[in-house]
Amino acid sequence: MVVNKQAPAPRSIPPAALIIGLVLVVGLGAFLYLDRAAKKEPPAPPPLTGEARAYARFLKLDNVQMKANESYLKQSVVEITGNIGNQGERILKKVEITCVFYDALGQVVLRERVPIVSPKIGSVAPGVTKPFRLPFDNVPENWNQTMPQLVIAGIEFQ
């Protein structure tokens, strides 16, 4: 009796497994790309122009006060209020300041650039003083509880 032995058929990968593997590889690649893109720092805002730097001497911040309150979510909210006065001869369309918060050792714990004059708030004409309010809900707990350093960071004229 002759037994006809056939070679076992080569095993192939099912098409569904190939598709699932391909989707997983593409998904992982997309995740890694988006994760890397999210970690990139946004570009730094432009520094003061020479014209703006020269005009900064005509801007006066007064009545600047700071309050720390607790929000409904038991989160600390630091609020800085004050007035900005335009003692120059140009209309201010936008003024931004950088608020620098420090810890007890003098190390920077938060640096944030915020507008105190903007198109949304309204421009400031020469000789006019306008109030501003800056709420911060992201100040770290190790902050030294003193007034942050306020630095004129940007000026746009109308």
C-alpha positions, 0 to 999 in steps of 0.5 A: 500500500502506497501512502501519498504524503502531501506536504503540509500547506504553508500557513498564511496570516489571516487577512484580518490579522494583517489589517489589525496589525497595520491599524495598530502600527499606524495608530501608534505612529500617529499617537507618537507624532501628536505627542511630540507636537504637543510637547513643543513650546509655542514660539516666543512672542516678539520682544519690544520694538525700539519704538515700543521700548521708547514709548514705555516710559509714557505708560504708568501702572498705578493702584496695582493691588493683589488679592488671593481668593479661593474659587468654588472648586477650592482652588486659589485664584490670584487677582491683580487689579490696577490702572494703566495710564497713557501719558504719551501722544499715541493711541494704544491698541494693545499692551501686554505685560509679563507677570513673573511669580517667584518662590521663597528662594527667588526662583521663577515659578510662573511667567505669563504674558497677559494683555492689559489693553486689547481690542476686546477691552478697548484702546487707550487714548493719550491722557486716559487711564483705564482699569485692568484685571488679571486673574491667575488660577495656575500659580503654583503653591510654592509661590512666595505670596508677594506681588509678582514682577510686572514688565511691559512686554508688548505695545501696539499702536493704533 
